[in-house]
Amino acid sequence: MRLDFVGFSMASIALRFCAAWLVVGSAVLAHANEPYKPKLGQPGKDVMWLPTQDALMQRMLEVARVGPQDLVFDLGAGDGKIAIAAAKQFGARAVGIEYNARLAELAQRQVTQAGVSHLVKIIQGDIFKEDFSSATVLTLYLLDELNQMLRPTVLSMKPGTRVVSTSFAMGDWEPDEVIQVSATEDRYRTPTGYYWLVPARIEGQWQLNGWPESNPNAPAILRITQRYQRVAGTFTFKGVTQPLLGAQLKGAELSFSCVDAQGALKWVRARVQQQDAQEMTGEILGAYGQPETPVGPWELKATRIKP
Ligand SMILES: C[S@@+](CC[C@H](N)C(=O)[O-])C[C@H]1O[C@@H](n2cnc3c(N)ncnc32)[C@H](O)[C@@H]1O
């Protein structure tokens, strides 16, 4: 009787134990089957996860003139929203680089759900190790100091590469445009973005072949000083040196005005094909870019003669 009682209670304990495990096990399984939900502000390798607000994302991609010809890289892609929007709304190809494996998986799932797998690739990797030099547009939502760490790499990219950053600037490399949107989803987060065009490195001395009346013995010489996209300089011809007027560098293209030997205003436009190019090609037009007939425009080929 006593033994039966003990036997009964042992069996009942074992049953209860199994039942408890079943409950815990099914709860664990149910949790494992739940889709991964990242938490706003959750830590990341070098920066936490927060998504760029929709209105700002839309405006930044518009300001960067993203289109079907582009390859957009989002550095620190989070849930993939920028890469997906670049493809779905602007027709671009896009690559998102995300360090957190679960976020990268989530981003990949969302790419599939959005029907843009043919345009978007998600890479689980480190933005400081992955190669993004093929980007025509770069999107960032990192931190001031991370932007500054990336800055030398960004400045070595093809001239004219477009860069947009949520919230954080690039130190003393001034943006070409500050992007602000009025609609804000979260009143504690400032919806500000920044836009840059990667400037060509053109500092130095150039000989302008094609300048009217110039020849190899009497060349026209251009001297350029540069700080990021800000350029200035002088133009020397027939022993007369003058400052460049309205010099502008927009990505790969330099333009400026100066006065020719007859005292007429000329407008010069020239472009480089890559960083640290030794040649610029372009044209010389009349004042303010007006074509001069019947003689102009003149074809220009500039050669860098000193760095
Ligand atoms: C502020 S969120 C931006 C997410 C997305 N780009 C956006 O604007 O919506 C930054 C993301 O970078 C990721 N991250 C942090 N350090 C990283 C690294 N070294 N390499 C790749 N991703 C990183 C974080 O996990 C996070 O998802």
Ligand as a Chemical Component Dictionary entry (heavy atoms), coordinates in Angstrom:
data_LIG
# 
_chem_comp.id                   LIG 
_chem_comp.type                 NON-POLYMER 
_chem_comp.pdbx_formal_charge   0 
_chem_comp.three_letter_code    LIG 
# 
loop_
_chem_comp_atom.comp_id 
_chem_comp_atom.atom_id 
_chem_comp_atom.alt_atom_id 
_chem_comp_atom.type_symbol 
_chem_comp_atom.charge 
_chem_comp_atom.model_Cartn_x 
_chem_comp_atom.model_Cartn_y 
_chem_comp_atom.model_Cartn_z 
_chem_comp_atom.pdbx_ordinal 
LIG C1  C1  C 0  21.463 53.880 -37.653 1  
LIG S1  S1  S 1  21.239 52.313 -38.408 2  
LIG C2  C2  C 0  20.841 52.768 -40.071 3  
LIG C3  C3  C 0  20.010 51.747 -40.812 4  
LIG C4  C4  C 0  19.679 52.122 -42.240 5  
LIG N1  N1  N 0  20.843 52.490 -43.011 6  
LIG C5  C5  C 0  18.709 53.282 -42.272 7  
LIG O1  O1  O 0  19.154 54.427 -42.497 8  
LIG O2  O2  O -1 17.510 53.062 -42.077 9  
LIG C6  C6  C 0  22.942 51.746 -38.529 10 
LIG C7  C7  C 0  23.089 50.271 -38.859 11 
LIG O3  O3  O 0  24.484 49.989 -39.038 12 
LIG C8  C8  C 0  24.751 48.688 -38.530 13 
LIG N2  N2  N 0  26.203 48.632 -38.262 14 
LIG C9  C9  C 0  26.875 49.109 -37.191 15 
LIG N3  N3  N 0  28.201 48.930 -37.356 16 
LIG C10 C10 C 0  28.373 48.309 -38.548 17 
LIG C11 C11 C 0  29.501 47.861 -39.279 18 
LIG N4  N4  N 0  30.751 48.036 -38.835 19 
LIG N5  N5  N 0  29.315 47.262 -40.472 20 
LIG C12 C12 C 0  28.056 47.071 -40.954 21 
LIG N6  N6  N 0  26.940 47.482 -40.310 22 
LIG C13 C13 C 0  27.094 48.104 -39.130 23 
LIG C14 C14 C 0  23.865 48.582 -37.317 24 
LIG O4  O4  O 0  23.632 47.221 -36.980 25 
LIG C15 C15 C 0  22.606 49.306 -37.797 26 
LIG O5  O5  O 0  21.703 48.415 -38.384 27 
# 
loop_
_chem_comp_bond.comp_id 
_chem_comp_bond.atom_id_1 
_chem_comp_bond.atom_id_2 
_chem_comp_bond.value_order 
_chem_comp_bond.pdbx_ordinal 
LIG C1  S1  SING 1  
LIG S1  C2  SING 2  
LIG S1  C6  SING 3  
LIG C2  C3  SING 4  
LIG C3  C4  SING 5  
LIG C4  N1  SING 6  
LIG C4  C5  SING 7  
LIG C5  O1  DOUB 8  
LIG C5  O2  SING 9  
LIG C6  C7  SING 10 
LIG C7  O3  SING 11 
LIG C7  C15 SING 12 
LIG O3  C8  SING 13 
LIG C8  N2  SING 14 
LIG C8  C14 SING 15 
LIG N2  C9  SING 16 
LIG N2  C13 SING 17 
LIG C9  N3  DOUB 18 
LIG N3  C10 SING 19 
LIG C10 C11 SING 20 
LIG C10 C13 DOUB 21 
LIG C11 N4  SING 22 
LIG C11 N5  DOUB 23 
LIG N5  C12 SING 24 
LIG C12 N6  DOUB 25 
LIG N6  C13 SING 26 
LIG C14 O4  SING 27 
LIG C14 C15 SING 28 
LIG C15 O5  SING 29 
# 
